[in-house]
Amino acid sequence: MDYTRMPACTLRVLGESATAIPQLTQLCRERIARDPRLAARIAERATVVRAKHERLFASWREQAKADWDGLPITLPRLASEIWDVIKHEDWVLTANTLQDWAYKLWDFDKPYRHPGHALGTGTQIGVSLGVALAHRGSGRLVVDLQPDGDLMYDAGALWMAAKYQIPLLIVMYNNRAYYNDWNHQIVMARTRGTDPNRAHIGMDLFGPAPDFAGLARSMGWWAEGPIENPDELQPALQRAVAQVKTGKPALVDAVTQHR
């Protein structure tokens, strides 16, 4: 009964957020300006909240440095390297956030930067193609942080981007595993007293490891990888962005730690 239930509210308003929120913000500013005491309270609270946010984001930046040179690549390092390449572009992130590290390290300063999470395994590549198609011709750089397991369910979707000339940068979040399930199987094995060393069966994506760059090239994409050394990421990402700016889809296969 709780699932998808609408939250309680005083007034429900249907509207496009990109239009409605600026108008609501302006109405709030006008009301605040008419009440000096309210403005002072809000300014005081804003100072406290700003300091709290700055401490929080500073702590995340510090956490991201842990195991910075780790092999394979850590998720914070991958998020940082991508951000360094795209931060001066007019970018859009599709349906994955690298376990929220993109939220922690990137500056989401526009309402269209991120449309929201994917719906589950097998949906992200489709969502990402839709987002890229919606922004085609806008000059924006659309980035998909693409999990390997998700792409295994619908690898043929890559052909659609090449066929219909949908510019899209895919950076593989390739941990060579369905690791959420793998970790669950480890927990269940310990709970049931079975062998946790068998938990990987049906959960790993290696032996052989899929060649996502080769797969993408076979579908008409520009692609590089697999890349395990984080020092090689930025040059590859820069080359990929240059390809996307010409109107082509491009993929960089980054191999990451399991989690």
N, C-alpha and C positions, 0 to 999 in steps of 0.2 A: 504493500500500500504506500510505502514511502518512495518507491522507485519512480523517477520522473515527475513526482508531484510538484505542482507549481508552488513556489514559496508564498507565504502570506504577505500581502501588501495593501496599502491604503488605496492606491490608484494604479490600474494597469494601463500602460500606454504602448501601443504598437507603433514602431517607427524605425527608420534607418539610423543606426547609432552614429554614423559619420555626420549625419545632419542634426539629429536630436541632441546629442551630447554637447556640441558647441553652443546650441541655443539655450539649453538648460544651464550651462556654465555661465553664460552671459546674464541670464535672469538671476542666478545666485549672486553674481558680482554686484548687480544693481541693488539687490536687496541688502547685501552686506554694507554697501556704501552709504545706505540711508541710516545705518545704526552703528555709530562709532564704538559702542561697547561690544557689540557682536564682532565687529571687525578686529578689535583688540584681542578678544578671546580666540578668534580663529588664527590670528597672526601668532599668538603665543603657542597654540597647539601645533601650528605648522612648523615652528622652530623645533619643538620637541620631536615631532615625527620625522622631520628632515634629518636631524642628528641620528635618530635611531636607524633610519634607512642607510645613511652613510656608513655607520658602523657595521651594519649587516652586509652591505655590498663589499666593504673593505675586507671583512672576514672571508667572504666567498672568494675574492681575488687571492687571498693568502692561501686558502684551502686548495685552490687550483694549481698552486706551485708544487704540491706534494707529488712525488714520483714523476716530476716534469719530463725527465728523459727516459721514462719507463718504456719497455718493449713487451708486447705491442703498445700502441698509443693509448694513453688514458683519455677518458671522455672530457675532462676539463681541458686537457691540452688540445684535443681536437676542436672543441668549441672555441678556444682562444685563437687558434691558428686560422680558423674560418673567419672569425670576427675581424682579425687584423686585415684580411684580404677584402672583406665586403663592407666594412664600416663607412667607407666614403662613397659607396654606391647607394642608389635608391632601391633597397632590397626588400624582399618578401620571403618569410620563412613559411614553409607549408605545414606539415602535420606531425613533426617530431621535434623534441627539444633536447635530446641527449640526456635523458633522465633529469631534465630541468636545468642543465648547465647553461644552455643558451639563455634561459630566463635570467640566470644569475650573472652572466658575463656580458650580454649584449644590451644595447640601448634600444628598447622598444618605444620609440618616440612618435610613431604614427599609428592611427587606428587600423591601417591595412597591413601592418607588419606581419601579423600571424593570425590566420583565420580560426585556429583551434586544432585540437588533437585529432589523430585518426581514430577510427572506430574499433580497431583490432587488426589482427594479422590478416594480410591480404587486401587491406583497404588503402594503405598509405600511398602506394604508387598511383592508384586511381584518383585519390583526392589531390595528389600533387600535380598530376596532369591537368586536372580541372582548374586548379589555381593558376597554373602556368598559362593555360589557354585563356583564362579570364584576363590576365595581365599582358597577354601578347600585344605588342605594338605600343605599350605604355612607356617603354624605356626602363622598366624596373627589372632588377635581377632577381629571379625566383629561385630559391634554394630549397632543395629537398634533402634533409638528413635521413637517408633511406636505410632502414634496418634490412639486414640480409635475409632474415627469415621471411619477412613480408614480401620482398621481391621474388623469393622462390615460389610464392603462390601465384604470381601473375607476371612472370618475366616477359611474356609477350606484349605487355603494355609498353615496353620500351620501343617496340616497332611503331606504335601509334604516334609517339612524339617525332620520330624521324619521318614517318609518312606524311604527317600533317604540319611539319615544320614548326613545332612548339618549342621555343627556346626554354631550357630548363637546366639548371646545374644540380646534378645529383652528387652528393658526397656520401659514400657508403658508410653507414654505422655498422661495420662488419665485425661482429664479435664471434663469428663462425659458430653460432649456437642459437638455439631457441632457449635462451638462458633463463627467462622467467620460469618456464616449465621445468627446465633442468634443475634449477634451485629448488623448486617445489618437490620434484622427485627425490632429491637428496633429503629434504625434510621428512617426506613420507617414509622413505626407507629407514631412517633413524627411528621414526615413530613406531614402525611396524617390526623393527628388528631384522630387516632384510639388508642385503649387501648394497651400501651406497655407491660402491665402485661400478655398479651396473646402471646407475641413474642416468648416465649419458646416452643410453641406447634410445635411438629415435630423437635425440635432442641435440646432438652435435652436428656441425656442418663442416666437417673436415674429414680427410682420408677417403676420397679426395675433397679438397676445398674447391667450391665453385669459383670459376674465373669470371667475376662480374665485369671486369674491363673487357675481356675477350667477348663475353656475351653481348655487351653494349655495342662494341664495334661490329659484331655480326649483324646487328639490327640497324646499323647506319649512324651510330653515335661516334663522337670523338671521346676517347677514354684513355685513362692511365691507371696503373696499379697492377697488383696490390702493393700498397705502401705500408710498411710496418715501422719505418724510421720516421719519427715526427719531424726531424729536420728537413725531410724531403717534401713535406706537405705544402708549405707556402708556394714554392715554385710551381708545383703541379696545379695548385688551385688557381694561381694567377694565369697559367696557360689555359686552364679550363674556362675561366671567366672571359678571357679574350675570345674564345670560341663561341660562347653563349651570346656575346655582344654582336657577333656576325649573324645571329639567328639560328644557330645550331644547338641541339642538346649535347651536353657534355657530362661525363661521369668520372669521378675520382674515387677509386676503391681504397678506403682507409681501413686498415685492420686494427681493431681496438681490443683492449682487455675485455673479459667477459662482462664486467660490470664496474 
